[in-house]
Amino acid sequence: MTPLILTQIGTGILVPACATGSILLAAQLLKPGANRFVIPLALAIGFLAGYVATFGAPLFPPRESGQWLPWITLAAAACALLPLTPRWRSVALGLLVTGLIIHRHYELEWLSANFPWLKNGAQVFFILALNYTFAASLQKFTDGPPSAWTPFALMIFLCTVSLTIALSGSAALGQAAGILTATLGALWILHLWRPIEPASATTAILATLVPAFLLLAYFYADLPATCGLILLAAPAGACVAAHFSPKKLKAKSPAFARALVISFFGLIAVALAWYFSPALEY
């Protein structure tokens, strides 16, 4: 391997995984009953550690839309610590993410006399509805009996998100999604040693960053809208498909059935992104 690849593996995989794993391990040994607050905090710190190691210290105020990711992560972690219901947390974080990214995208056009308020207002409403649906279905996806299949499925799903974005022309955003994937890998590995529940505690971070990755890739890269819709619909599709899966499979492991379906959705998005990706020029 070249030094560059080794550096990317170290900063994008090992640093976030070790940061998240260290916090989760310490929490399991010292205070195992606080996972609802420790899990989102560990994921956020792991992502921030990987982001700083890969892209450098975050700027404030950010100069580009992608530089909002660390601050969005901090907001999601803070929101996870507040005594809010999952529904209101999803609404608050969805408004935050959508508002920031839409504002940055249209900031030079707001004052234009010809700005299409009706069309873009409908677009914002549609994006907010998608974000809320994704968060609600992700919450349902992660609810249920303890199972190592749940964090494993989330890790594979984030891996497909990372690959889809990278194939759509944004290596930096794809790498950022890969950093979040590494934090979930640490959660899954520790879950194999000792169950770390509830898995639904991951929702605050994932339901904030995944739509942010996809929105940024759609507006500033070449992410096909179809791929974004498939990925945002994946948790809902997994819950519905698992409900109608064979009784033997559901009786054996409902989490395994959901893991299969959400991975299938993610692979479809990767295949479509590869198909629509622009040809390389030499």
Residue pairs with C-beta under 8 A, 6 or more apart in sequence:
1 9
8 54
8 175
10 53
11 50
11 53
11 54
12 50
12 53
12 54
12 175
12 178
12 179
12 182
13 50
13 178
13 179
13 182
13 185
14 182
15 49
15 50
15 53
15 54
16 46
16 47
16 49
16 50
16 53
16 179
16 180
16 182
16 183
16 186
17 46
17 182
17 183
17 185
17 186
18 186
19 42
19 45
19 46
19 49
19 50
19 183
20 42
20 43
20 45
20 46
20 182
20 183
20 186
20 187
21 46
21 186
21 189
21 190
23 38
23 41
23 42
23 45
23 46
24 38
24 39
24 42
24 186
24 187
24 190
24 196
25 190
27 34
27 35
27 38
27 42
28 190
28 194
28 196
31 38
35 196
35 197
35 198
35 201
36 198
36 201
37 80
37 81
37 201
38 201
39 187
39 196
39 198
39 201
39 202
40 76
40 77
40 80
40 81
40 201
40 202
40 204
40 205
41 77
41 80
41 81
42 183
42 187
43 77
43 180
43 183
43 184
43 187
43 202
43 205
43 206
44 73
44 74
44 76
44 77
44 205
45 77
46 179
46 182
46 183
46 186
47 73
47 179
47 180
47 183
47 205
47 209
48 70
48 73
48 74
50 179
50 182
50 183
51 58
51 69
51 70
51 73
51 176
51 179
52 58
52 70
54 175
54 176
54 179
55 172
55 176
58 67
58 69
58 70
58 71
59 67
60 71
62 68
62 71
65 100
65 101
65 104
65 105
65 216
65 219
65 220
66 172
66 173
66 176
66 216
66 220
68 100
68 101
68 104
68 212
69 176
69 209
69 212
72 96
72 97
72 100
72 208
72 209
72 212
73 205
73 208
73 209
75 93
75 96
75 208
76 93
76 204
76 205
76 208
76 209
77 204
77 205
79 89
79 92
79 93
79 204
79 208
80 89
80 201
80 204
80 205
82 89
84 92
86 135
86 136
86 139
86 200
86 203
87 136
89 135
89 204
90 131
90 132
90 135
90 136
90 139
90 203
90 207
91 132
93 131
93 135
93 204
93 207
93 208
94 128
94 131
94 132
94 135
94 207
94 211
95 128
96 208
97 131
97 208
97 211
97 212
97 215
98 124
98 127
98 128
98 131
98 211
98 215
101 212
101 215
101 216
101 219
102 120
102 124
102 127
105 219
105 220
106 115
106 120
109 115
127 211
127 215
130 211
130 229
130 232
131 207
131 211
131 232
133 232
133 233
133 236
134 207
134 210
134 211
134 232
134 233
134 235
134 236
135 203
135 207
137 233
137 235
137 236
137 239
138 203
138 206
138 207
138 235
139 200
139 203
139 207
140 235
140 239
141 150
141 235
141 238
141 239
141 258
141 262
142 150
142 154
142 198
142 199
142 200
142 202
142 203
143 198
143 199
143 200
144 150
144 199
144 254
144 255
145 254
145 255
146 195
146 197
146 199
147 253
147 255
147 256
148 188
148 191
148 192
148 195
149 253
149 255
149 256
149 258
149 259
150 199
150 255
150 258
150 259
151 184
151 187
151 188
151 191
151 196
151 199
151 202
152 188
152 259
153 238
153 255
153 258
153 259
153 262
153 263
154 184
154 188
154 199
154 202
154 206
155 181
155 184
155 185
155 187
155 188
156 259
156 262
156 263
156 266
157 231
157 234
157 262
157 263
157 265
157 266
158 177
158 180
158 181
158 184
158 206
158 210
159 178
159 181
159 266
160 231
160 263
160 265
160 266
160 267
160 269
160 270
161 177
161 181
161 210
161 213
161 214
161 231
161 266
161 269
162 174
162 175
162 177
162 178
162 181
163 174
163 270
163 273
164 217
164 223
164 227
164 231
164 266
164 269
164 270
164 272
164 273
165 173
165 174
165 177
165 213
165 214
165 217
165 221
165 223
165 273
166 173
166 174
166 175
167 174
167 270
167 273
167 274
167 277
168 217
168 221
168 222
168 223
168 224
168 227
168 273
168 276
168 277
169 221
169 222
169 223
169 277
169 278
170 216
170 217
170 220
170 221
170 223
173 213
173 216
173 217
173 221
176 213
177 209
177 210
177 213
180 205
180 206
180 209
184 202
187 196
187 202
190 196
210 231
210 232
211 232
214 223
214 228
214 231
214 232
215 228
217 223
217 228
218 225
218 228
222 276
222 277
222 278
223 273
224 272
224 273
224 276
226 272
227 269
227 272
227 273
227 276
230 265
230 268
230 269
230 272
231 265
231 266
231 269
233 265
234 261
234 262
234 265
234 266
234 269
235 262
237 261
237 262
237 265
238 258
238 259
238 261
238 262
238 265
239 258
241 257
241 258
241 261
242 250
242 254
242 257
242 258
242 261
245 257
245 261
249 256
249 257
250 257
